[in-house]
Structures are given as C-alpha cells and as structure tokens.
Amino acid sequence: MHFKNDGAPDLQNQYGTYDFKVYNVKAHDRPDFNGIQDLVNITIPQFNFRIGYFFNNKRDEGIELNYDHAKYVVDDWQTVRMKGSAFGRHFDNDTILDPANFHFEHTDGANFWNFNYVRRWNLLKSKNEKYKLNFIGRAGLGFVMPRTDITIFGNRVNNNWKIAGMCANTEMGLRGEFWKHLVLEFTGKAVAADYASCLVQGKGNGKASHFMLAAELIGNIGYQF
C-alpha cells in the first residue's frame, strides 16, 4: 500500500507532505450477513447484482453490467514494514498497526463494476425446454468505486465514493433455468483490482493506492424475459 500527499500543510491539510509504503499487508472481507434481516439497510451485506442481455445466437453469447458490493478490511494489530517519510523525517522499520493511529477499509464497498462478455453452454434440458442446466462463463473489465474509511496519523475520515482504479474478472459455474424465466446460478469468480487513487483525508488531501486479488463464491437468483 502506498500513501502520498504532496501538498503544503494548511487548515485543510494539517499533515503536509508524506510519502510512504506499507509492505505485506494482510486484509479480510466482512460479509455482514447478519444485516440481511435489516430491510431498511438491506445493502449492508456483501452482495452481487447483474443485468444483461443474451443475443440468442448460435454461440449463445451475451453482455452484462455486473456490480459486486465486496468489502476489504486491513487487519488491525498486525506487524508490517513501513518505509518512507512523514513529518519531515525518514523511516524504514517494522510497525504494529494500532487502529487508533492507522486503519484502512472499504466497508461501504470495495465496489467492483464490470462490463462482461457472457457465454453459456447447455448441459441438460427437458423435452419441452422449460427446464435447462447450463454451464456459464463470464469475463470482463471495469472500474472500482470504493468508499475508503481510513484512520491515518490518528485522524479518521470516512471519505466519499470515488472511481479509484480498474478491475478485471473471470467467472464460471452452473446456471439452472426453470419454467423458462426463473434463474438460479452458483459460480466461482476471480477478481484483480488496482486501486490507484483512493481518497485519504478528503479530496485534494493525499491519496492511497493498493492492489488486491479476490476470490468469490456467488449464488444468484434472477428472472429472464
């Protein structure tokens, strides 16, 4: 992870110039599935949404817009290597990540938005074609739009959402179609996300960058016309 701010200190930018990297950072997701029962805040848990169109051609191809509301949380109290400069001094040492001084997360969403190419292969179907079992594959590119909640130098800011970089994904699994309209899918997905410019202390007051790989198991229920 890389944190950088080139601005001079003022009332809005009290920390001035800093430029340092944090190496070998460990992080985890936060499913928050206990929030499913909260209908007012139903988007709190991790979830997946997609809308698309099949061309009904010989190759059974389609396109879709896919959104993953994933979460990313840096582990507190881990020991990491920090190297760089801040407050006019240089450092290169092992540091324990005390959340009172440093914490980093995208829990209002690491938020992968992807535009996917889709293809399905039929495995089984009933004589009247009301019931089908398909193998489905997807691949695509897109952008990340996280809301970064960060504590740095003891000051916490839950920043606004921002398009912060690019992502790519590939996905495959099984798709069941019932009565021609109801759809159930169970898939595995791999995502590579490059967060090149996350907000730190608000717009214009530093940026953070990091790269992550993610693996997802997804269950979808949907409707097709």
C-alpha positions, 0 to 999 in steps of 0.5 A: 500500500502506498500513501502520498500527499504532496501538498503544503500543510494548511487548515485543510491539510494539517499533515503536509507532505508524506510519502510512504509504503506499507509492505505485506499487508494482510486484509479480510472481507466482512460479509455482514450477513447478519444485516440481511434481516435489516430491510431498511439497510438491506445493502449492508451485506456483501452482495452481487447484482447483474443485468444483461442481455443474451443475443440468442445466437448460435454461440449463445453469447451475451453482455452484462453490467455486473456490480459486486458490493465486496468489502476489504478490511486491513487487519488491525494489530498486525506487524508490517514494514513501513518505509518512507517519510512523514513529518519531515523525517525518514523511516524504514522499520517494522510497525504494529498497526494500532487502529487508533493511529492507522486503519484502512477499509472499504466497508461501504464497498470495495465496489467492483463494476464490470462490463462482461462478455457472457457465454453459456453452454447447455448441459441438460434440458427437458423435452419441452425446454422449460427446464435447462442446466447450463454451464456459464462463463463470464469475463470482463473489465471495469472500474472500482468505486470504493468508499475508503474509511481510513484512520491515518496519523490518528485522524479518521475520515470516512471519505466519499465514493470515488472511481479509484482504479480498474478491475478485471474478472473471470467467472464460471459455474452452473446456471439452472433455468426453470419454467423458462424465466426463473434463474438460479446460478452458483459460480466461482469468480476471480477478481484483480483490482488496482486501486490507484487513487483512493481518497485519504483525508478528503479530496485534494488531501493525499491519496492511497493506492493498493492492489488486491486479488479476490476470490468469490463464491456467488449464488444468484437468483434472477428472472429472464424475459 
